[in-house]
Amino acid sequence: MQRWIIVTALTSALTGLAVPVRAACDDAGKDPAPVATTVTLGDARIDPKQPGKVRVDVSYVCTIADEARSLSVSVEQKDPQDASSIGFGTSRAAETDVLCDGTWQQRTIVVQSKTFNWIPDADAVLSSTVTNIGATPPASADARRVKLVVG
């Protein structure tokens, strides 16, 4: 008898906790999609006036957090004429410039090579990472191979 009372009381208490969760659902009765830290790379274009710089389009979303945030982009390109020559550059956005409010953000990040000018129509590897310490998951990365174009 005593176990039955405890189980009934516990079940009633847990059912009461489900009400606020249901109230957070949208009109169709579906749970809202959780926002996870995500980053996606877009196009990459060599700056026509400064061929040592490439502009990389990045889209990202991360949850609201009071902790540190970071957005970094890197570009690596081998010279097709000289395999020993590799151009590399990386850029990190200031923490205050990384907006984490649960909505998709779009940024164009400028990455400069310190070693040589980017080579048009040659393959390059782009990688990007966005971190949102305190979120789940705390970081997301994207990488892809593209041909750099002047634009």
C-alpha positions as a LaTeX table, in Angstrom:
\begin{tabular}{lrrr}
\hline
Residue & $x$ (\AA) & $y$ (\AA) & $z$ (\AA) \\
\hline
Met1 & 0.00 & 0.00 & 0.00 \\
Gln2 & 2.76 & 2.40 & 0.95 \\
Arg3 & 4.63 & 1.78 & $-2.34$ \\
Trp4 & 1.44 & 2.43 & $-4.30$ \\
Ile5 & 1.03 & 5.83 & $-2.60$ \\
Ile6 & 4.66 & 6.77 & $-3.29$ \\
Val7 & 4.39 & 5.74 & $-6.95$ \\
Thr8 & 1.12 & 7.67 & $-7.36$ \\
Ala9 & 2.58 & 10.79 & $-5.75$ \\
Leu10 & 5.73 & 10.56 & $-7.87$ \\
Thr11 & 3.74 & 10.05 & $-11.08$ \\
Ser12 & 1.53 & 13.05 & $-10.26$ \\
Ala13 & 4.57 & 15.22 & $-9.56$ \\
Leu14 & 6.26 & 14.25 & $-12.83$ \\
Thr15 & 3.05 & 14.87 & $-14.80$ \\
Gly16 & 2.95 & 18.37 & $-13.34$ \\
Leu17 & 6.45 & 19.03 & $-14.59$ \\
Ala18 & 5.44 & 18.21 & $-18.15$ \\
Val19 & 2.96 & 21.09 & $-18.35$ \\
Pro20 & 5.58 & 23.89 & $-18.74$ \\
Val21 & 7.34 & 21.89 & $-21.43$ \\
Arg22 & 4.08 & 21.50 & $-23.36$ \\
Ala23 & 3.43 & 25.25 & $-23.04$ \\
Ala24 & 6.75 & 25.92 & $-24.77$ \\
Cys25 & 5.59 & 24.01 & $-27.87$ \\
Asp26 & 4.46 & 25.80 & $-31.00$ \\
Asp27 & 0.83 & 26.01 & $-32.18$ \\
Ala28 & 1.00 & 22.69 & $-34.04$ \\
Gly29 & 1.93 & 20.92 & $-30.82$ \\
Lys30 & 5.46 & 20.14 & $-31.99$ \\
Asp31 & 8.46 & 20.70 & $-29.78$ \\
Pro32 & 10.63 & 23.58 & $-31.02$ \\
Ala33 & 13.87 & 22.47 & $-32.61$ \\
Pro34 & 16.82 & 22.81 & $-30.23$ \\
Val35 & 19.47 & 25.22 & $-31.37$ \\
Ala36 & 22.88 & 23.60 & $-31.70$ \\
Thr37 & 26.15 & 25.32 & $-32.49$ \\
Thr38 & 26.57 & 24.96 & $-36.27$ \\
Val39 & 28.80 & 26.58 & $-38.91$ \\
Thr40 & 28.64 & 26.37 & $-42.71$ \\
Leu41 & 31.19 & 27.67 & $-45.20$ \\
Gly42 & 30.06 & 29.50 & $-48.32$ \\
Asp43 & 31.95 & 31.05 & $-51.23$ \\
Ala44 & 35.57 & 32.22 & $-51.16$ \\
Arg45 & 36.79 & 35.06 & $-53.39$ \\
Ile46 & 40.22 & 36.57 & $-53.89$ \\
Asp47 & 40.22 & 40.33 & $-53.40$ \\
Pro48 & 40.96 & 41.82 & $-56.87$ \\
Lys49 & 42.80 & 44.82 & $-55.37$ \\
Gln50 & 44.78 & 42.87 & $-52.76$ \\
Pro51 & 45.42 & 39.32 & $-54.04$ \\
Gly52 & 46.96 & 38.31 & $-50.71$ \\
Lys53 & 43.46 & 38.47 & $-49.16$ \\
Val54 & 40.54 & 36.12 & $-49.65$ \\
Arg55 & 36.99 & 36.79 & $-48.47$ \\
Val56 & 35.15 & 33.75 & $-47.10$ \\
Asp57 & 31.39 & 33.71 & $-46.52$ \\
Val58 & 30.42 & 31.96 & $-43.28$ \\
Ser59 & 26.99 & 31.22 & $-41.81$ \\
Tyr60 & 26.63 & 30.13 & $-38.21$ \\
Val61 & 24.13 & 29.70 & $-35.41$ \\
Cys62 & 24.78 & 29.26 & $-31.71$ \\
Thr63 & 22.73 & 29.47 & $-28.55$ \\
Ile64 & 22.63 & 32.39 & $-26.18$ \\
Ala65 & 25.51 & 32.08 & $-23.75$ \\
Asp66 & 27.41 & 34.27 & $-21.34$ \\
Glu67 & 30.59 & 32.30 & $-21.89$ \\
Ala68 & 33.35 & 32.79 & $-24.46$ \\
Arg69 & 32.56 & 32.54 & $-28.17$ \\
Ser70 & 34.92 & 32.27 & $-31.09$ \\
Leu71 & 34.68 & 32.19 & $-34.89$ \\
Ser72 & 37.78 & 31.31 & $-36.88$ \\
Val73 & 38.39 & 30.67 & $-40.58$ \\
Ser74 & 41.50 & 29.34 & $-42.27$ \\
Val75 & 42.52 & 28.91 & $-45.89$ \\
Glu76 & 45.31 & 26.70 & $-47.21$ \\
Gln77 & 46.38 & 26.54 & $-50.86$ \\
Lys78 & 49.18 & 24.64 & $-52.59$ \\
Asp79 & 50.80 & 26.19 & $-55.62$ \\
Pro80 & 49.90 & 23.88 & $-58.56$ \\
Gln81 & 53.28 & 24.68 & $-60.17$ \\
Asp82 & 55.36 & 24.13 & $-57.02$ \\
Ala83 & 54.13 & 21.49 & $-54.55$ \\
Ser84 & 56.53 & 22.72 & $-51.87$ \\
Ser85 & 54.93 & 26.18 & $-51.87$ \\
Ile86 & 51.88 & 26.44 & $-49.61$ \\
Gly87 & 49.90 & 29.54 & $-48.84$ \\
Phe88 & 48.15 & 29.67 & $-45.50$ \\
Gly89 & 46.15 & 32.24 & $-43.62$ \\
Thr90 & 43.77 & 32.31 & $-40.70$ \\
Ser91 & 41.49 & 34.86 & $-39.14$ \\
Arg92 & 39.63 & 34.91 & $-35.86$ \\
Ala93 & 36.68 & 37.18 & $-35.17$ \\
Ala94 & 36.74 & 39.07 & $-31.89$ \\
Glu95 & 34.53 & 37.52 & $-29.22$ \\
Thr96 & 32.35 & 40.63 & $-29.12$ \\
Asp97 & 31.72 & 40.30 & $-32.88$ \\
Val98 & 30.33 & 36.75 & $-32.60$ \\
Leu99 & 26.58 & 37.07 & $-32.08$ \\
Cys100 & 25.01 & 34.02 & $-30.43$ \\
Asp101 & 21.27 & 34.51 & $-30.13$ \\
Gly102 & 19.86 & 31.31 & $-31.62$ \\
Thr103 & 19.40 & 32.79 & $-35.12$ \\
Trp104 & 21.51 & 32.25 & $-38.25$ \\
Gln105 & 24.21 & 34.87 & $-38.72$ \\
Gln106 & 26.14 & 35.56 & $-41.92$ \\
Arg107 & 29.62 & 37.02 & $-41.98$ \\
Thr108 & 32.33 & 37.61 & $-44.54$ \\
Ile109 & 35.72 & 36.92 & $-42.99$ \\
Val110 & 38.91 & 38.26 & $-44.60$ \\
Val111 & 41.84 & 35.83 & $-44.50$ \\
Gln112 & 45.27 & 37.08 & $-45.51$ \\
Ser113 & 48.21 & 34.95 & $-46.59$ \\
Lys114 & 51.52 & 36.12 & $-45.18$ \\
Thr115 & 53.54 & 34.02 & $-47.62$ \\
Phe116 & 52.16 & 34.68 & $-51.11$ \\
Asn117 & 49.22 & 35.94 & $-53.15$ \\
Trp118 & 46.31 & 33.53 & $-53.53$ \\
Ile119 & 46.27 & 31.76 & $-56.90$ \\
Pro120 & 43.06 & 32.14 & $-58.93$ \\
Asp121 & 41.31 & 28.98 & $-60.18$ \\
Ala122 & 43.44 & 26.72 & $-57.96$ \\
Asp123 & 42.10 & 24.44 & $-55.24$ \\
Ala124 & 42.14 & 25.63 & $-51.65$ \\
Val125 & 40.99 & 24.05 & $-48.41$ \\
Leu126 & 38.71 & 26.17 & $-46.24$ \\
Ser127 & 37.96 & 25.37 & $-42.62$ \\
Ser128 & 35.90 & 27.19 & $-40.06$ \\
Thr129 & 35.13 & 26.66 & $-36.40$ \\
Val130 & 32.62 & 28.35 & $-34.15$ \\
Thr131 & 32.77 & 27.71 & $-30.42$ \\
Asn132 & 30.16 & 28.57 & $-27.86$ \\
Ile133 & 31.43 & 27.41 & $-24.47$ \\
Gly134 & 28.49 & 26.39 & $-22.32$ \\
Ala135 & 26.33 & 25.26 & $-25.26$ \\
Thr136 & 25.67 & 21.73 & $-26.43$ \\
Pro137 & 27.60 & 20.84 & $-28.46$ \\
Pro138 & 30.22 & 23.46 & $-27.53$ \\
Ala139 & 31.74 & 23.71 & $-31.01$ \\
Ser140 & 31.09 & 23.00 & $-34.63$ \\
Ala141 & 33.40 & 22.93 & $-37.63$ \\
Asp142 & 33.06 & 22.81 & $-41.39$ \\
Ala143 & 35.70 & 22.20 & $-44.04$ \\
Arg144 & 35.62 & 21.96 & $-47.81$ \\
Arg145 & 37.75 & 22.18 & $-50.92$ \\
Val146 & 36.99 & 25.02 & $-53.34$ \\
Lys147 & 38.58 & 26.78 & $-56.29$ \\
Leu148 & 39.45 & 30.33 & $-55.37$ \\
Val149 & 38.07 & 32.86 & $-57.83$ \\
Val150 & 38.75 & 36.57 & $-58.16$ \\
Gly151 & 35.76 & 38.59 & $-57.17$ \\
\hline
\end{tabular}
